[in-house]
């Protein structure tokens, strides 16, 4: 049985503003795992510890904002 969402999930909007070219393969893989395919693409994710950890590893390539 599916749970009813009583609390609205917190979301985060991420934009790739710098290319991962020239950075380590691990950072390139993290950018790809976040769902990015090209520059200046914007993606929304639910704030989870896994997503926040990935953002922290490549914060120098991203622009992050919280969504209400």
C-alpha positions, 0 to 999 in steps of 0.5 A: 500500500502506498503512503500518503505524503503528509509532509511536502518534500523539500526540493533543490534546484541545481544548474550545471554552470561549469564544464566537468572537462579537466576535472577527475573522472570521479567528478565527471561521473558524479555530475552524470549521476546527478542527471546532467547531460549538458551545460546550463541544464537545470534539474530538481531533486528531492533533498536527500543525504545522497543527493546533498553529498553528491552536490557537495563533491562538485559544488564548484561546478554547480549553482544550487537553490532551494525550492519552496 
